[in-house]
Structures are given as C-alpha cells and as structure tokens.
Amino acid sequence: MNMVFVLFLRIVVFVLSISGIGSGIAGLVLTRKKKTMLKSVFVVLIVLPFILPFTTYMSGTFRKAPLNSDCLNDISTAIKNVENVKGGDYFLNEITYLNDSSALSADFNRVDSCTITLLQDINSLDASDVLDEYTFIDEIFGKKEEISNGVFVCSAVWSDRNSPYEVVVHCGYDGTIFYDDLNGNVYRIDYYVSRNSDKILGFVYAPPIIGCCDLAEIINSEQGFVMVGDEWVEC
C-alpha cells in the first residue's frame, strides 16, 4: 500500500469520524427532551470514532511469541539438518525460506517466510542481554527457553502495520528469534506470519495467533527433507 492511498484512507476516516461525532452531539441535543431509541444511535456515533483508533493502531500490535519447546527443538534440528548437508557456514549468507503452499490456506498459524542468518559478531547468547535491547513488551510477550540443543530468545511478534507505509492496515506479524547452538554459533531467525484472518480483519483489528507456528516445517521442506517416523530425512 503506497503513501498516497494510506493518506487518502486517513483523510476519509478522519472526515467520517468528525462527521459522526458532530452528528451524534447534534442528535442528542435535538432529542434531549424526547425518549427515543435514536439516542442510542447518537451515542454510538460519538463513541465509535474513539474506539476505531484503538482497534486500528493499538489492539493486537504485539502478541505472544507463537512458539513452545517442541517448536524450538524442531527449529534447532532443522538448522542442524541443513548444516549437515550444506556445511556449517551455509547460514553466513542470509537464507530466506518461503512458504509455497496455497495462499488460501485455512491454517490459523500459517508462516509465510523465514530468514536465517549466522551472526559472526556474536559468540554467545545471554538471554537477558538480548532482551534488554528490546522494550518491556518483550518481557511480557517474549520468550526465553533453554533446550538440550541450545538457548533461544524470542521477541514478541508485532503487527506489520507499524511500518511507515502501512500504519492502518494489518496484514500479518513479524517475529525475531535468536538461537545459540552451544557450539559457538548464534543465529538470527526472522519470520513472518500472515493468515486469511489478518487480511480480512486487518483494517480494523489484528487477530491473535492461535496455537504455535511451525517454522521448522518450512526450513525442512525447502531443503528437501521429508518426515519419516519422528525424524526429517533428506529426499
């Protein structure tokens, strides 16, 4: 969405909001001595313009990181699978995986993309230090997890409408994960979650993410692995 269209939407919403407030106040004044159901309509016209900014700009801006211990363990395994095939320095280049499944997917936790980078300037991961770089939001919605393969620090996921060009329409959530594999390697994983519910409701509301997101599935499937029993095996 370009800036001109966003500006146009803002002007339209602003004009409608002012008109609604003015109509509501005028209606209440004109019917102040009458008992009529229209008074409820006039109250709604006054209140609604104050509710819309909350739903469009604040509600759902941040959500809990949609990951649990199983998801994080699967991510670490997926990265190790790729390293076994591509080599340990594969992620020195920023690698992006895209979900090529149907855009009409009904998944509640669809992940559209995932980018992994091996950070050369970080030798170990201190979860508290990493989260200190964020705001208190990550203390509430973020996640720190230590598993057998390493340490994960997950930021809160945030609505993509925070960008300068899309402050009105929500289309999905961005999230960041830092992973220390305990072998001296620290990875940054950026992922994007977008579902039909985001695209349908995004103009007025950012719907919550239900369940957990399976980033490992994208990584494995993009690299040509298939699930055999409980393990991903290269095709």
C-alpha distance (Angstrom), angle and dihedral (degrees) to the residues before:
residue distance angle dihedral
M1 . . .
N2 3.82 . .
M3 3.78 126.3 .
V4 3.81 94.3 -108.4
F5 3.79 93.1 57.1
V6 3.82 91.9 44.6
L7 3.81 89.8 50.7
F8 3.80 89.5 49.2
L9 3.81 90.9 51.7
R10 3.79 91.1 49.3
I11 3.80 91.8 51.4
V12 3.81 92.0 48.3
V13 3.81 92.7 48.4
F14 3.81 91.4 45.9
V15 3.82 93.1 50.3
L16 3.81 92.2 46.6
S17 3.79 90.9 47.7
I18 3.81 93.9 51.0
S19 3.80 90.0 45.0
G20 3.79 91.2 50.2
I21 3.80 93.5 49.5
G22 3.81 91.7 46.2
S23 3.80 93.1 47.5
G24 3.79 91.5 47.1
I25 3.80 94.4 50.7
A26 3.81 92.3 44.9
G27 3.79 91.1 48.4
L28 3.80 93.1 51.0
V29 3.79 90.8 49.1
L30 3.80 93.0 49.9
T31 3.81 93.7 46.4
R32 3.81 98.1 37.4
K33 3.81 92.7 115.8
K34 3.80 95.4 41.3
K35 3.79 130.9 81.7
T36 3.77 103.7 -134.7
M37 3.81 139.6 144.0
L38 3.79 87.8 -127.6
K39 3.79 88.4 78.5
S40 3.80 89.1 69.9
V41 3.79 89.5 52.9
F42 3.79 91.3 50.3
V43 3.82 91.0 50.2
V44 3.81 89.8 52.1
L45 3.81 90.2 50.5
I46 3.80 89.2 55.2
V47 3.81 97.5 43.1
L48 3.83 99.8 40.4
P49 3.84 96.7 68.8
F50 3.80 88.7 56.7
I51 3.82 92.8 49.0
L52 3.81 95.7 49.3
P53 3.83 95.6 63.8
F54 3.81 88.6 54.4
T55 3.80 94.2 50.9
T56 3.81 94.6 42.2
Y57 3.78 100.4 41.5
M58 3.80 108.7 22.6
S59 3.79 114.6 17.7
G60 3.79 109.5 94.9
T61 3.79 95.5 0.4
F62 3.81 88.5 133.3
R63 3.80 128.2 28.7
K64 3.79 135.6 178.8
A65 3.79 114.2 -84.2
P66 3.85 102.8 -94.3
L67 3.80 94.7 -134.4
N68 3.79 136.2 103.4
S69 3.82 133.9 -174.8
D70 3.81 93.1 -84.3
C71 3.82 92.0 51.9
L72 3.79 92.3 49.1
N73 3.80 92.6 46.8
D74 3.82 89.2 51.1
I75 3.82 90.4 50.7
S76 3.80 91.8 52.8
T77 3.82 90.0 48.6
A78 3.81 91.6 48.3
I79 3.81 91.7 51.9
K80 3.81 90.6 48.8
N81 3.82 90.4 49.6
V82 3.79 90.3 54.8
E83 3.80 92.6 46.0
N84 3.81 90.6 52.1
V85 3.81 89.3 55.7
K86 3.81 103.2 32.4
G87 3.79 101.6 29.1
G88 3.77 133.6 -103.6
D89 3.80 94.4 -79.8
Y90 3.82 94.9 53.7
F91 3.80 93.9 105.7
L92 3.80 93.4 51.6
N93 3.78 81.3 92.7
E94 3.79 114.8 61.3
I95 3.81 105.2 -102.6
T96 3.81 119.9 -161.0
Y97 3.79 123.7 -164.4
L98 3.79 119.4 -162.3
N99 3.78 127.0 -158.2
D100 3.79 105.8 -122.1
S101 3.81 95.7 -176.1
S102 3.78 120.8 116.4
A103 3.79 115.3 -60.2
L104 3.80 85.9 -138.8
S105 3.79 90.7 65.3
A106 3.80 112.8 146.1
D107 3.81 92.1 -150.9
F108 3.78 113.9 136.9
N109 3.81 90.3 -150.1
R110 3.79 103.9 36.5
V111 3.82 114.2 164.3
D112 3.80 112.8 -154.1
S113 3.80 100.2 -173.0
C114 3.77 143.7 1.0
T115 3.83 127.5 -165.8
I116 3.83 122.3 -165.1
T117 3.80 125.5 -166.1
L118 3.81 128.8 178.4
L119 3.81 105.9 -134.8
Q120 3.79 109.8 -137.1
D121 3.80 95.6 -173.1
I122 3.81 96.0 57.3
N123 3.79 119.9 70.5
S124 3.79 100.0 177.0
L125 3.75 137.7 11.7
D126 3.77 123.5 -122.0
A127 3.77 104.9 -171.4
S128 3.78 94.6 -154.5
D129 3.82 92.7 49.8
V130 3.79 92.1 50.4
L131 3.78 93.6 49.2
D132 3.79 90.0 47.4
E133 3.79 86.8 67.3
Y134 3.79 88.8 62.2
T135 3.79 129.0 59.7
F136 3.76 129.3 -95.1
I137 3.83 85.6 -88.9
D138 3.80 89.2 78.6
E139 3.77 90.8 52.2
I140 3.80 87.0 59.3
F141 3.79 102.4 35.6
G142 3.81 101.5 20.0
K143 3.77 127.9 89.8
K144 3.82 135.9 -137.8
E145 3.79 115.1 -166.1
E146 3.79 134.3 170.9
I147 3.79 115.8 -159.6
S148 3.79 132.6 172.8
N149 3.82 92.2 -91.1
G150 3.80 98.2 47.3
V151 3.79 148.1 -63.0
F152 3.81 126.6 -55.1
V153 3.78 129.7 -162.6
C154 3.81 114.0 -172.0
S155 3.78 123.7 -170.2
A156 3.77 123.0 -144.4
V157 3.80 112.6 -88.8
W158 3.79 112.8 -112.5
S159 3.77 132.9 -158.8
D160 3.79 115.8 -100.4
R161 3.79 89.1 -134.3
N162 3.81 86.7 84.3
S163 3.80 88.5 80.9
P164 3.83 116.8 105.5
Y165 3.79 92.0 -111.8
E166 3.80 101.0 43.2
V167 3.77 107.9 41.6
V168 3.79 92.1 135.2
V169 3.78 108.8 40.7
H170 3.81 120.1 58.8
C171 3.82 114.6 -153.4
G172 3.81 102.5 163.2
Y173 3.81 148.6 -38.6
D174 3.80 132.4 -82.3
G175 3.79 122.2 -150.3
T176 3.81 137.9 179.5
I177 3.81 130.2 -150.6
F178 3.80 128.6 -172.2
Y179 3.80 114.9 -157.6
D180 3.82 126.5 -169.4
D181 3.81 109.9 -166.2
L182 3.85 91.4 -163.3
N183 3.82 89.7 -119.1
G184 3.77 94.3 92.4
N185 3.80 95.2 -86.4
V186 3.80 124.2 118.8
Y187 3.80 120.1 -170.5
R188 3.77 130.4 -164.0
I189 3.80 114.1 -148.2
D190 3.81 118.9 -168.2
Y191 3.79 117.0 -172.9
Y192 3.79 138.1 178.3
V193 3.81 126.1 -147.3
S194 3.81 119.1 -162.8
R195 3.79 126.9 163.6
N196 3.78 137.0 173.7
S197 3.80 88.9 -101.2
D198 3.82 89.8 58.5
K199 3.77 92.7 52.0
I200 3.82 94.9 44.3
L201 3.81 98.6 43.7
G202 3.80 98.5 27.1
F203 3.78 96.9 103.5
V204 3.81 92.9 64.8
Y205 3.80 106.8 12.2
A206 3.80 142.9 22.8
P207 3.82 105.6 -139.1
P208 3.81 118.8 -141.3
I209 3.80 122.4 -103.9
I210 3.79 110.1 -108.6
G211 3.79 116.6 -146.8
C212 3.80 125.1 -20.3
C213 3.79 131.8 -43.1
D214 3.79 119.3 -121.3
L215 3.79 104.1 -141.7
A216 3.80 91.3 159.9
E217 3.79 90.7 65.0
I218 3.81 91.3 60.6
I219 3.80 92.9 47.0
N220 3.80 93.8 48.0
S221 3.79 97.2 42.7
E222 3.82 92.2 47.5
Q223 3.80 90.4 52.4
G224 3.79 93.3 49.2
F225 3.81 101.8 -102.7
V226 3.81 124.8 144.5
M227 3.78 129.4 -161.9
V228 3.79 113.2 -106.8
G229 3.78 111.4 178.7
D230 3.79 104.7 -45.6
E231 3.82 96.2 -24.1
W232 3.80 137.8 77.2
V233 3.80 110.1 -123.8
E234 3.80 126.3 -170.1
C235 3.80 113.9 -107.5
